[in-house]
């Protein structure tokens, strides 16, 4: 349903800054060589083809490459994932706050998004202490959304900023390579190892004065789609469930979901100047571009983020947003969309003003 809008359009909540923190980059072919050794059932040339066709050049892995060639119990995986998540999340958040010119004491709410760290208290509690946030800061952890989390977290942060007229810090962090174990089937294992990456992104959201103003948000849950994508707990840890028909499901439902989102703010597809899509994979991006009738150039930020970072689950669409803003694009209307478990969609509709509207600091970051 449509969301109530502030009386003054310039007072709408908006993105002040997006900043990321990523482990060291690893060349995709190095991971391919490791995978070929771990799944000798597959022809090495086929493994290399899977990695090459992924469209990913570099990945960010929290642990040294040799770590992934050994078995690790779930307790160790979760301990390492939590440690890495707090470190990466705090680093991204510090960068965002500094670039936005916001003191930690000025943050009124912190929204954390992660599907790879399962613990209580959550990582948001650790970030309060690590960042020196106020003890009374509002804390909202969001889990279980995986790839949907970045867009959903941004929408939630904008809602909070709109209601409270305060400053909201969003931190999305995923340590996929540590928390998740590859599938048992050789092909499934190779595909999983070719896609997922680690990292964090932080966004400072506040009302008034931002270049990118959030105008609305919309969610779609496709009926009877729970088996298409998600993850489950197995004896070794967490395991992704990615059905081969994911691109087909995306092709079937994306246009309807996007059009429903645009209707909430009175737009149509032809009104869009910018389209930022979570790059879940090359086939998914191709399917989305086809059903939305978009030129290749319209998806450049998504392709760029996937090529440089791989699939960082909830963090990825925020990396797309970071790349987009850093390029200082022309003003216009935009759509930020993520697809993920459910099968579901999360959309954020925004308006980008001229560069002069930006706060001081590094370009777009």
NUKOL-143960 format. One record per residue (C-alpha): x, y, z. Coordinates in steps of 0.2 Angstrom, whole numbers. Layout:
BEGIN
<east->X | north->Y | up->Z>
...
***
This chain:
BEGIN
<east->0 | north->0 | up->0>
<east->6 | north->18 | up->-3>
<east->16 | north->26 | up->11>
<east->12 | north->43 | up->19>
<east->24 | north->56 | up->12>
<east->32 | north->71 | up->21>
<east->23 | north->87 | up->17>
<east->40 | north->94 | up->10>
<east->48 | north->83 | up->-3>
<east->65 | north->89 | up->2>
<east->62 | north->83 | up->20>
<east->60 | north->65 | up->14>
<east->72 | north->53 | up->22>
<east->87 | north->50 | up->11>
<east->104 | north->42 | up->10>
<east->119 | north->53 | up->16>
<east->133 | north->41 | up->13>
<east->136 | north->23 | up->8>
<east->153 | north->15 | up->13>
<east->159 | north->-3 | up->12>
<east->172 | north->-14 | up->21>
<east->178 | north->-29 | up->12>
<east->191 | north->-43 | up->15>
<east->206 | north->-44 | up->3>
<east->201 | north->-48 | up->-15>
<east->204 | north->-66 | up->-22>
<east->205 | north->-69 | up->-40>
<east->191 | north->-80 | up->-46>
<east->202 | north->-92 | up->-55>
<east->212 | north->-96 | up->-38>
<east->195 | north->-101 | up->-30>
<east->192 | north->-111 | up->-46>
<east->208 | north->-121 | up->-44>
<east->204 | north->-125 | up->-26>
<east->186 | north->-130 | up->-31>
<east->193 | north->-142 | up->-44>
<east->204 | north->-151 | up->-31>
<east->189 | north->-152 | up->-19>
<east->177 | north->-159 | up->-32>
<east->187 | north->-172 | up->-42>
<east->171 | north->-179 | up->-48>
<east->169 | north->-165 | up->-60>
<east->181 | north->-162 | up->-75>
<east->192 | north->-147 | up->-71>
<east->188 | north->-138 | up->-87>
<east->170 | north->-139 | up->-82>
<east->174 | north->-131 | up->-65>
<east->184 | north->-117 | up->-73>
<east->169 | north->-114 | up->-85>
<east->157 | north->-112 | up->-71>
<east->168 | north->-99 | up->-63>
<east->172 | north->-90 | up->-79>
<east->153 | north->-89 | up->-84>
<east->149 | north->-82 | up->-67>
<east->154 | north->-65 | up->-73>
<east->164 | north->-63 | up->-57>
<east->183 | north->-58 | up->-58>
<east->186 | north->-56 | up->-39>
<east->179 | north->-62 | up->-23>
<east->182 | north->-56 | up->-5>
<east->185 | north->-70 | up->7>
<east->186 | north->-68 | up->26>
<east->198 | north->-82 | up->28>
<east->214 | north->-87 | up->19>
<east->211 | north->-98 | up->4>
<east->218 | north->-114 | up->12>
<east->206 | north->-113 | up->26>
<east->192 | north->-118 | up->14>
<east->201 | north->-134 | up->9>
<east->197 | north->-142 | up->27>
<east->182 | north->-147 | up->37>
<east->176 | north->-135 | up->51>
<east->163 | north->-139 | up->64>
<east->148 | north->-127 | up->65>
<east->153 | north->-120 | up->81>
<east->170 | north->-114 | up->74>
<east->161 | north->-107 | up->59>
<east->149 | north->-97 | up->69>
<east->162 | north->-90 | up->80>
<east->173 | north->-85 | up->66>
<east->158 | north->-78 | up->56>
<east->153 | north->-67 | up->71>
<east->171 | north->-61 | up->74>
<east->173 | north->-56 | up->56>
<east->155 | north->-48 | up->55>
<east->158 | north->-37 | up->70>
<east->175 | north->-32 | up->63>
<east->169 | north->-28 | up->45>
<east->153 | north->-20 | up->51>
<east->162 | north->-8 | up->63>
<east->174 | north->-3 | up->49>
<east->161 | north->0 | up->36>
<east->150 | north->10 | up->49>
<east->165 | north->21 | up->55>
<east->169 | north->25 | up->37>
<east->151 | north->30 | up->34>
<east->149 | north->41 | up->49>
<east->165 | north->50 | up->46>
<east->161 | north->53 | up->28>
<east->143 | north->59 | up->33>
<east->150 | north->70 | up->46>
<east->139 | north->62 | up->59>
<east->146 | north->58 | up->77>
<east->142 | north->41 | up->85>
<east->131 | north->50 | up->98>
<east->120 | north->58 | up->85>
<east->114 | north->41 | up->79>
<east->96 | north->37 | up->85>
<east->94 | north->20 | up->78>
<east->105 | north->6 | up->71>
<east->98 | north->-7 | up->59>
<east->109 | north->-22 | up->56>
<east->106 | north->-35 | up->43>
<east->114 | north->-52 | up->42>
<east->109 | north->-70 | up->38>
<east->126 | north->-78 | up->42>
<east->128 | north->-74 | up->60>
<east->116 | north->-83 | up->72>
<east->118 | north->-77 | up->90>
<east->110 | north->-67 | up->104>
<east->114 | north->-53 | up->108>
<east->116 | north->-49 | up->90>
<east->130 | north->-40 | up->81>
<east->120 | north->-24 | up->83>
<east->124 | north->-25 | up->102>
<east->143 | north->-27 | up->98>
<east->142 | north->-12 | up->86>
<east->135 | north->-1 | up->99>
<east->150 | north->-3 | up->110>
<east->163 | north->-4 | up->96>
<east->156 | north->12 | up->88>
<east->153 | north->21 | up->104>
<east->134 | north->23 | up->101>
<east->123 | north->29 | up->114>
<east->116 | north->16 | up->126>
<east->98 | north->21 | up->122>
<east->101 | north->20 | up->103>
<east->86 | north->10 | up->96>
<east->93 | north->-7 | up->90>
<east->84 | north->-17 | up->76>
<east->92 | north->-33 | up->70>
<east->85 | north->-41 | up->54>
<east->89 | north->-59 | up->49>
<east->84 | north->-73 | up->38>
<east->81 | north->-62 | up->22>
<east->98 | north->-66 | up->14>
<east->99 | north->-56 | up->-3>
<east->83 | north->-47 | up->1>
<east->91 | north->-39 | up->17>
<east->100 | north->-24 | up->10>
<east->85 | north->-17 | up->1>
<east->73 | north->-21 | up->15>
<east->85 | north->-14 | up->28>
<east->87 | north->2 | up->18>
<east->68 | north->4 | up->17>
<east->66 | north->1 | up->36>
<east->80 | north->14 | up->40>
<east->71 | north->26 | up->29>
<east->54 | north->23 | up->38>
<east->62 | north->25 | up->55>
<east->71 | north->41 | up->49>
<east->54 | north->48 | up->42>
<east->44 | north->44 | up->58>
<east->57 | north->50 | up->71>
<east->66 | north->63 | up->60>
<east->82 | north->56 | up->67>
<east->98 | north->48 | up->60>
<east->98 | north->30 | up->57>
<east->113 | north->19 | up->54>
<east->111 | north->4 | up->43>
<east->124 | north->-10 | up->43>
<east->123 | north->-25 | up->32>
<east->136 | north->-38 | up->34>
<east->138 | north->-56 | up->28>
<east->152 | north->-69 | up->30>
<east->145 | north->-82 | up->18>
<east->161 | north->-91 | up->14>
<east->163 | north->-95 | up->33>
<east->145 | north->-98 | up->39>
<east->139 | north->-109 | up->24>
<east->145 | north->-126 | up->18>
<east->145 | north->-131 | up->0>
<east->132 | north->-143 | up->-6>
<east->135 | north->-162 | up->-6>
<east->132 | north->-164 | up->-25>
<east->148 | north->-159 | up->-35>
<east->139 | north->-147 | up->-47>
<east->130 | north->-139 | up->-33>
<east->146 | north->-137 | up->-23>
<east->155 | north->-129 | up->-38>
<east->141 | north->-117 | up->-42>
<east->140 | north->-111 | up->-23>
<east->159 | north->-109 | up->-22>
<east->159 | north->-99 | up->-38>
<east->146 | north->-86 | up->-32>
<east->147 | north->-81 | up->-14>
<east->158 | north->-68 | up->-5>
<east->160 | north->-59 | up->11>
<east->159 | north->-40 | up->16>
<east->150 | north->-26 | up->24>
<east->141 | north->-10 | up->19>
<east->135 | north->4 | up->30>
<east->122 | north->18 | up->25>
<east->118 | north->34 | up->35>
<east->100 | north->39 | up->32>
<east->92 | north->55 | up->38>
<east->79 | north->67 | up->33>
<east->82 | north->83 | up->23>
<east->97 | north->88 | up->13>
<east->102 | north->72 | up->5>
<east->105 | north->69 | up->-13>
<east->96 | north->53 | up->-14>
<east->79 | north->54 | up->-6>
<east->68 | north->38 | up->-3>
<east->51 | north->40 | up->-10>
<east->43 | north->23 | up->-6>
<east->46 | north->5 | up->-4>
<east->36 | north->-11 | up->-9>
<east->38 | north->-30 | up->-5>
<east->32 | north->-45 | up->-15>
<east->31 | north->-63 | up->-9>
<east->28 | north->-75 | up->-23>
<east->15 | north->-89 | up->-17>
<east->21 | north->-107 | up->-15>
<east->40 | north->-102 | up->-19>
<east->48 | north->-107 | up->-2>
<east->58 | north->-121 | up->-10>
<east->65 | north->-110 | up->-24>
<east->79 | north->-101 | up->-14>
<east->84 | north->-101 | up->5>
<east->96 | north->-110 | up->17>
<east->94 | north->-123 | up->30>
<east->103 | north->-130 | up->45>
<east->113 | north->-146 | up->42>
<east->125 | north->-156 | up->53>
<east->140 | north->-146 | up->45>
<east->133 | north->-129 | up->47>
<east->121 | north->-119 | up->35>
<east->118 | north->-124 | up->17>
<east->111 | north->-114 | up->3>
<east->96 | north->-120 | up->-7>
<east->97 | north->-113 | up->-25>
<east->85 | north->-121 | up->-37>
<east->90 | north->-122 | up->-55>
<east->74 | north->-113 | up->-60>
<east->78 | north->-96 | up->-51>
<east->81 | north->-87 | up->-67>
<east->65 | north->-93 | up->-74>
<east->55 | north->-88 | up->-58>
<east->63 | north->-71 | up->-59>
<east->58 | north->-69 | up->-77>
<east->41 | north->-74 | up->-73>
<east->37 | north->-62 | up->-58>
<east->49 | north->-48 | up->-59>
<east->39 | north->-36 | up->-71>
<east->23 | north->-38 | up->-61>
<east->32 | north->-35 | up->-44>
<east->41 | north->-20 | up->-51>
<east->26 | north->-12 | up->-59>
<east->16 | north->-14 | up->-42>
<east->31 | north->-5 | up->-33>
<east->31 | north->9 | up->-46>
<east->12 | north->11 | up->-44>
<east->14 | north->16 | up->-26>
<east->22 | north->32 | up->-31>
<east->13 | north->35 | up->-47>
<east->27 | north->30 | up->-59>
<east->28 | north->18 | up->-74>
<east->44 | north->9 | up->-81>
<east->47 | north->23 | up->-93>
<east->49 | north->35 | up->-79>
<east->64 | north->27 | up->-73>
<east->81 | north->35 | up->-76>
<east->91 | north->23 | up->-65>
<east->89 | north->4 | up->-61>
<east->99 | north->-4 | up->-47>
<east->97 | north->-23 | up->-46>
<east->104 | north->-35 | up->-34>
<east->116 | north->-46 | up->-45>
<east->112 | north->-63 | up->-39>
<east->120 | north->-71 | up->-55>
<east->123 | north->-67 | up->-73>
<east->107 | north->-77 | up->-78>
<east->96 | north->-68 | up->-66>
<east->102 | north->-51 | up->-72>
<east->100 | north->-56 | up->-90>
<east->82 | north->-62 | up->-86>
<east->78 | north->-46 | up->-77>
<east->84 | north->-35 | up->-91>
<east->74 | north->-44 | up->-104>
<east->57 | north->-44 | up->-94>
<east->59 | north->-26 | up->-90>
<east->65 | north->-22 | up->-108>
<east->81 | north->-13 | up->-101>
<east->97 | north->-10 | up->-112>
<east->113 | north->-17 | up->-106>
<east->119 | north->0 | up->-100>
<east->104 | north->2 | up->-88>
<east->112 | north->-13 | up->-78>
<east->130 | north->-7 | up->-78>
<east->131 | north->-4 | up->-59>
<east->124 | north->-21 | up->-55>
<east->136 | north->-30 | up->-67>
<east->151 | north->-19 | up->-61>
<east->147 | north->-24 | up->-42>
<east->145 | north->-43 | up->-47>
<east->161 | north->-43 | up->-57>
<east->171 | north->-34 | up->-43>
<east->164 | north->-42 | up->-28>
<east->153 | north->-58 | up->-32>
<east->137 | north->-61 | up->-22>
<east->138 | north->-54 | up->-5>
<east->120 | north->-58 | up->-1>
<east->112 | north->-43 | up->8>
<east->127 | north->-32 | up->6>
<east->127 | north->-33 | up->-13>
<east->113 | north->-21 | up->-18>
<east->121 | north->-8 | up->-6>
<east->138 | north->-11 | up->-15>
<east->128 | north->-8 | up->-31>
<east->122 | north->8 | up->-23>
<east->139 | north->13 | up->-18>
<east->146 | north->11 | up->-36>
<east->131 | north->21 | up->-43>
<east->134 | north->36 | up->-31>
<east->152 | north->36 | up->-33>
<east->150 | north->39 | up->-52>
<east->140 | north->55 | up->-48>
<east->126 | north->51 | up->-60>
<east->113 | north->63 | up->-67>
<east->98 | north->67 | up->-57>
<east->82 | north->57 | up->-60>
<east->70 | north->44 | up->-54>
<east->77 | north->27 | up->-48>
<east->73 | north->9 | up->-42>
<east->83 | north->-2 | up->-31>
<east->78 | north->-20 | up->-31>
<east->83 | north->-36 | up->-23>
<east->77 | north->-54 | up->-25>
<east->80 | north->-68 | up->-13>
<east->72 | north->-81 | up->-2>
<east->54 | north->-84 | up->-2>
<east->55 | north->-81 | up->-18>
<east->53 | north->-63 | up->-14>
<east->56 | north->-45 | up->-19>
<east->61 | north->-29 | up->-10>
<east->60 | north->-13 | up->-19>
<east->66 | north->5 | up->-14>
<east->60 | north->20 | up->-25>
<east->71 | north->35 | up->-25>
<east->74 | north->52 | up->-32>
<east->92 | north->58 | up->-36>
<east->95 | north->76 | up->-35>
<east->109 | north->86 | up->-42>
<east->127 | north->84 | up->-35>
<east->126 | north->100 | up->-25>
<east->113 | north->92 | up->-14>
<east->126 | north->80 | up->-7>
<east->134 | north->82 | up->10>
<east->153 | north->86 | up->10>
<east->164 | north->72 | up->9>
<east->171 | north->59 | up->-4>
<east->161 | north->58 | up->-20>
<east->146 | north->47 | up->-18>
<east->153 | north->37 | up->-4>
***
